[in-house]
Amino acid sequence: MWVVDNAAGTRHEYKGKAHRSIYADNSVKCWRRWQAAREADTQFVCIMDDDLTFTRADVIERCEAYLLDHPQVDVIGAFGVTMAPRRTYWQSQHHRAFKQDRQVTIIKGRFMFMRTASVPDPERDGYQDTCDDICISAHTGVKVLPAFLRGALINLVEGAEALHASPAQQEKRNRAAAYYAKSTQG
């Protein structure tokens, strides 16, 4: 397992054994984790924020089994967005894993499990704002919130470094979703 820590000293800092730990300053936000994911020599990679934890011990195994059983799916996650035409990111439909599988436009970066071969180069189009999950989602194929992930993750208390509540971050997500909607159409 590799751990990419871009917020060392936070409340939920990784304390277990890692095959490799990568420490990066927070200036590039979450982008370093995608550079590390591209270097993985495994069939699958899992990206997970430090403010989540599993409620069951079999989550990773079930994610792997799902992608093996659904070769058309590139990325699965527990949280996602279905972008609506002429709507911003925040005006579009936000989802959690539900009673049935749901295909979405964006898998939120809080928890993403994907085929390593599907991890795009995060630097290929030069958009280097904090919305890495929107970029990754734009450059991958089918994205699904599988039903088995319903209730599989719980939120921990977030630290002061949490971005989603910031009005500036909310506007950045709107801009990123609009940018990638244009850049991936044709």
C-alpha positions as YAML, in Angstrom:
chain: A
units: angstrom
residues:
- id: 1
  name: MET
  ca: [0.00, 0.00, 0.00]
- id: 2
  name: TRP
  ca: [1.16, 3.53, -0.77]
- id: 3
  name: VAL
  ca: [0.09, 6.46, 1.33]
- id: 4
  name: VAL
  ca: [0.23, 9.94, -0.17]
- id: 5
  name: ASP
  ca: [0.03, 12.48, 2.64]
- id: 6
  name: ASN
  ca: [-0.46, 16.06, 1.51]
- id: 7
  name: ALA
  ca: [-1.62, 17.31, 4.89]
- id: 8
  name: ALA
  ca: [0.82, 15.87, 7.42]
- id: 9
  name: GLY
  ca: [-0.14, 16.53, 10.98]
- id: 10
  name: THR
  ca: [-3.87, 16.42, 10.39]
- id: 11
  name: ARG
  ca: [-6.16, 14.72, 12.84]
- id: 12
  name: HIS
  ca: [-6.46, 11.48, 10.91]
- id: 13
  name: GLU
  ca: [-2.87, 11.12, 9.76]
- id: 14
  name: TYR
  ca: [-2.10, 7.58, 8.57]
- id: 15
  name: LYS
  ca: [-0.52, 5.57, 11.36]
- id: 16
  name: GLY
  ca: [-0.24, 2.07, 9.88]
- id: 17
  name: LYS
  ca: [2.45, 0.37, 7.87]
- id: 18
  name: ALA
  ca: [2.69, 1.42, 4.28]
- id: 19
  name: HIS
  ca: [4.65, -0.13, 1.48]
- id: 20
  name: ARG
  ca: [5.66, 3.39, 0.51]
- id: 21
  name: SER
  ca: [4.80, 6.76, 2.00]
- id: 22
  name: ILE
  ca: [4.93, 9.90, -0.12]
- id: 23
  name: TYR
  ca: [4.82, 13.25, 1.60]
- id: 24
  name: ALA
  ca: [3.93, 16.29, -0.45]
- id: 25
  name: ASP
  ca: [3.20, 19.80, 0.63]
- id: 26
  name: ASN
  ca: [-0.35, 20.99, 0.25]
- id: 27
  name: SER
  ca: [0.44, 23.42, -2.58]
- id: 28
  name: VAL
  ca: [-0.68, 20.89, -5.20]
- id: 29
  name: LYS
  ca: [-3.62, 19.70, -3.09]
- id: 30
  name: CYS
  ca: [-4.59, 16.14, -4.11]
- id: 31
  name: TRP
  ca: [-2.81, 15.92, -7.46]
- id: 32
  name: ARG
  ca: [0.17, 13.98, -6.08]
- id: 33
  name: ARG
  ca: [-2.04, 10.98, -5.32]
- id: 34
  name: TRP
  ca: [-2.81, 10.63, -9.05]
- id: 35
  name: GLN
  ca: [0.85, 10.75, -9.97]
- id: 36
  name: ALA
  ca: [1.41, 7.97, -7.45]
- id: 37
  name: ALA
  ca: [-1.59, 6.00, -8.76]
- id: 38
  name: ARG
  ca: [-0.12, 6.04, -12.26]
- id: 39
  name: GLU
  ca: [3.05, 4.44, -10.87]
- id: 40
  name: ALA
  ca: [1.18, 1.53, -9.23]
- id: 41
  name: ASP
  ca: [1.93, -1.93, -10.57]
- id: 42
  name: THR
  ca: [-1.38, -3.38, -9.41]
- id: 43
  name: GLN
  ca: [-4.54, -3.99, -11.43]
- id: 44
  name: PHE
  ca: [-6.56, -1.55, -9.28]
- id: 45
  name: VAL
  ca: [-5.97, 1.58, -7.21]
- id: 46
  name: CYS
  ca: [-8.04, 3.05, -4.42]
- id: 47
  name: ILE
  ca: [-8.05, 6.73, -3.55]
- id: 48
  name: MET
  ca: [-9.59, 7.61, -0.20]
- id: 49
  name: ASP
  ca: [-9.64, 10.77, 1.87]
- id: 50
  name: ASP
  ca: [-8.49, 10.68, 5.46]
- id: 51
  name: ASP
  ca: [-11.87, 11.82, 6.77]
- id: 52
  name: LEU
  ca: [-13.59, 8.51, 5.87]
- id: 53
  name: THR
  ca: [-13.37, 5.05, 7.32]
- id: 54
  name: PHE
  ca: [-14.84, 1.66, 6.36]
- id: 55
  name: THR
  ca: [-17.79, 0.16, 8.21]
- id: 56
  name: ARG
  ca: [-16.98, -3.33, 6.88]
- id: 57
  name: ALA
  ca: [-13.74, -5.22, 6.41]
- id: 58
  name: ASP
  ca: [-14.59, -6.49, 2.91]
- id: 59
  name: VAL
  ca: [-14.97, -3.18, 1.05]
- id: 60
  name: ILE
  ca: [-11.76, -3.39, -0.99]
- id: 61
  name: GLU
  ca: [-12.37, -7.03, -1.93]
- id: 62
  name: ARG
  ca: [-15.92, -6.22, -3.03]
- id: 63
  name: CYS
  ca: [-14.68, -3.27, -5.11]
- id: 64
  name: GLU
  ca: [-12.18, -5.50, -6.85]
- id: 65
  name: ALA
  ca: [-14.81, -8.19, -7.48]
- id: 66
  name: TYR
  ca: [-17.22, -5.59, -8.88]
- id: 67
  name: LEU
  ca: [-14.71, -4.28, -11.43]
- id: 68
  name: LEU
  ca: [-13.73, -7.82, -12.40]
- id: 69
  name: ASP
  ca: [-17.43, -8.66, -12.95]
- id: 70
  name: HIS
  ca: [-18.14, -5.37, -14.81]
- id: 71
  name: PRO
  ca: [-15.33, -4.88, -17.35]
- id: 72
  name: GLN
  ca: [-17.16, -1.93, -18.95]
- id: 73
  name: VAL
  ca: [-16.85, 0.11, -15.72]
- id: 74
  name: ASP
  ca: [-13.65, 2.11, -15.16]
- id: 75
  name: VAL
  ca: [-14.30, 3.77, -11.79]
- id: 76
  name: ILE
  ca: [-16.55, 3.12, -8.81]
- id: 77
  name: GLY
  ca: [-17.14, 5.21, -5.75]
- id: 78
  name: ALA
  ca: [-19.50, 5.94, -2.89]
- id: 79
  name: PHE
  ca: [-20.32, 9.56, -3.80]
- id: 80
  name: GLY
  ca: [-21.00, 11.10, -7.17]
- id: 81
  name: VAL
  ca: [-22.64, 13.77, -9.29]
- id: 82
  name: THR
  ca: [-24.85, 13.54, -12.35]
- id: 83
  name: MET
  ca: [-24.21, 16.75, -14.24]
- id: 84
  name: ALA
  ca: [-27.32, 18.35, -15.70]
- id: 85
  name: PRO
  ca: [-27.25, 20.39, -18.92]
- id: 86
  name: ARG
  ca: [-26.82, 24.11, -18.29]
- id: 87
  name: ARG
  ca: [-26.44, 23.51, -14.54]
- id: 88
  name: THR
  ca: [-23.42, 24.10, -12.34]
- id: 89
  name: TYR
  ca: [-21.74, 21.39, -10.32]
- id: 90
  name: TRP
  ca: [-23.67, 22.42, -7.20]
- id: 91
  name: GLN
  ca: [-26.98, 22.70, -9.07]
- id: 92
  name: SER
  ca: [-26.63, 19.16, -10.46]
- id: 93
  name: GLN
  ca: [-27.71, 15.97, -8.70]
- id: 94
  name: HIS
  ca: [-25.39, 14.74, -5.93]
- id: 95
  name: HIS
  ca: [-25.66, 11.07, -4.95]
- id: 96
  name: ARG
  ca: [-24.47, 8.54, -2.42]
- id: 97
  name: ALA
  ca: [-24.42, 4.82, -3.18]
- id: 98
  name: PHE
  ca: [-28.07, 3.76, -3.06]
- id: 99
  name: LYS
  ca: [-30.24, 0.63, -3.29]
- id: 100
  name: GLN
  ca: [-29.25, 0.05, -6.90]
- id: 101
  name: ASP
  ca: [-26.18, 0.76, -8.99]
- id: 102
  name: ARG
  ca: [-26.18, 4.30, -10.42]
- id: 103
  name: GLN
  ca: [-24.08, 5.59, -13.30]
- id: 104
  name: VAL
  ca: [-22.79, 9.14, -12.71]
- id: 105
  name: THR
  ca: [-20.80, 11.82, -14.50]
- id: 106
  name: ILE
  ca: [-18.36, 12.47, -11.64]
- id: 107
  name: ILE
  ca: [-17.11, 10.17, -8.90]
- id: 108
  name: LYS
  ca: [-16.21, 12.36, -5.94]
- id: 109
  name: GLY
  ca: [-12.60, 12.00, -4.88]
- id: 110
  name: ARG
  ca: [-13.41, 11.12, -1.31]
- id: 111
  name: PHE
  ca: [-13.44, 7.45, -2.35]
- id: 112
  name: MET
  ca: [-12.54, 6.21, -5.83]
- id: 113
  name: PHE
  ca: [-11.66, 2.65, -6.77]
- id: 114
  name: MET
  ca: [-10.52, 2.16, -10.34]
- id: 115
  name: ARG
  ca: [-8.54, 0.19, -12.85]
- id: 116
  name: THR
  ca: [-4.93, 1.37, -12.76]
- id: 117
  name: ALA
  ca: [-4.88, 1.29, -16.56]
- id: 118
  name: SER
  ca: [-7.70, 3.87, -16.55]
- id: 119
  name: VAL
  ca: [-5.84, 6.44, -14.45]
- id: 120
  name: PRO
  ca: [-5.25, 9.37, -16.82]
- id: 121
  name: ASP
  ca: [-2.24, 11.64, -16.71]
- id: 122
  name: PRO
  ca: [-3.39, 14.38, -14.33]
- id: 123
  name: GLU
  ca: [-1.09, 16.92, -15.96]
- id: 124
  name: ARG
  ca: [-2.14, 16.32, -19.57]
- id: 125
  name: ASP
  ca: [-4.45, 19.28, -19.96]
- id: 126
  name: GLY
  ca: [-2.82, 21.72, -17.59]
- id: 127
  name: TYR
  ca: [-5.82, 22.36, -15.34]
- id: 128
  name: GLN
  ca: [-4.14, 22.37, -11.95]
- id: 129
  name: ASP
  ca: [-6.79, 23.60, -9.55]
- id: 130
  name: THR
  ca: [-7.99, 21.60, -6.56]
- id: 131
  name: CYS
  ca: [-10.67, 19.63, -8.40]
- id: 132
  name: ASP
  ca: [-8.66, 16.54, -9.28]
- id: 133
  name: ASP
  ca: [-11.64, 14.19, -9.01]
- id: 134
  name: ILE
  ca: [-13.57, 16.18, -11.62]
- id: 135
  name: CYS
  ca: [-10.57, 16.02, -13.97]
- id: 136
  name: ILE
  ca: [-10.07, 12.29, -13.43]
- id: 137
  name: SER
  ca: [-13.78, 11.64, -13.95]
- id: 138
  name: ALA
  ca: [-13.76, 13.63, -17.18]
- id: 139
  name: HIS
  ca: [-10.94, 11.51, -18.57]
- id: 140
  name: THR
  ca: [-12.28, 8.07, -17.65]
- id: 141
  name: GLY
  ca: [-15.09, 6.00, -19.10]
- id: 142
  name: VAL
  ca: [-18.05, 4.53, -17.22]
- id: 143
  name: LYS
  ca: [-18.40, 5.63, -13.61]
- id: 144
  name: VAL
  ca: [-20.76, 3.87, -11.18]
- id: 145
  name: LEU
  ca: [-21.86, 4.14, -7.57]
- id: 146
  name: PRO
  ca: [-22.46, 0.42, -6.83]
- id: 147
  name: ALA
  ca: [-25.22, -0.47, -4.39]
- id: 148
  name: PHE
  ca: [-22.91, -2.55, -2.20]
- id: 149
  name: LEU
  ca: [-21.08, 0.66, -1.16]
- id: 150
  name: ARG
  ca: [-24.26, 1.96, 0.50]
- id: 151
  name: GLY
  ca: [-23.33, 2.40, 4.16]
- id: 152
  name: ALA
  ca: [-19.80, 1.07, 3.57]
- id: 153
  name: LEU
  ca: [-18.08, 4.33, 4.57]
- id: 154
  name: ILE
  ca: [-18.65, 6.77, 7.39]
- id: 155
  name: ASN
  ca: [-17.47, 10.33, 7.82]
- id: 156
  name: LEU
  ca: [-14.94, 11.20, 10.47]
- id: 157
  name: VAL
  ca: [-14.69, 14.69, 11.88]
- id: 158
  name: GLU
  ca: [-12.98, 16.87, 9.30]
- id: 159
  name: GLY
  ca: [-10.06, 19.07, 10.13]
- id: 160
  name: ALA
  ca: [-9.68, 22.75, 9.31]
- id: 161
  name: GLU
  ca: [-8.02, 21.81, 6.00]
- id: 162
  name: ALA
  ca: [-11.33, 20.45, 4.59]
- id: 163
  name: LEU
  ca: [-12.05, 22.24, 1.33]
- id: 164
  name: HIS
  ca: [-15.68, 21.52, 0.47]
- id: 165
  name: ALA
  ca: [-17.26, 24.04, 2.86]
- id: 166
  name: SER
  ca: [-15.28, 26.99, 1.53]
- id: 167
  name: PRO
  ca: [-17.22, 29.31, -0.82]
- id: 168
  name: ALA
  ca: [-14.03, 29.71, -2.88]
- id: 169
  name: GLN
  ca: [-13.76, 25.92, -3.26]
- id: 170
  name: GLN
  ca: [-17.42, 25.67, -4.22]
- id: 171
  name: GLU
  ca: [-16.81, 28.16, -7.04]
- id: 172
  name: LYS
  ca: [-13.68, 26.25, -8.13]
- id: 173
  name: ARG
  ca: [-15.76, 23.06, -8.46]
- id: 174
  name: ASN
  ca: [-18.33, 24.89, -10.58]
- id: 175
  name: ARG
  ca: [-15.54, 26.20, -12.86]
- id: 176
  name: ALA
  ca: [-13.81, 22.81, -13.11]
- id: 177
  name: ALA
  ca: [-17.03, 20.98, -14.01]
- id: 178
  name: ALA
  ca: [-17.76, 23.59, -16.72]
- id: 179
  name: TYR
  ca: [-14.18, 23.40, -18.03]
- id: 180
  name: TYR
  ca: [-14.18, 19.61, -18.33]
- id: 181
  name: ALA
  ca: [-17.69, 19.48, -19.78]
- id: 182
  name: LYS
  ca: [-16.36, 21.65, -22.65]
- id: 183
  name: SER
  ca: [-12.97, 19.96, -23.00]
- id: 184
  name: THR
  ca: [-14.35, 16.42, -23.23]
- id: 185
  name: GLN
  ca: [-17.14, 17.10, -25.75]
- id: 186
  name: GLY
  ca: [-15.70, 16.13, -29.12]
...
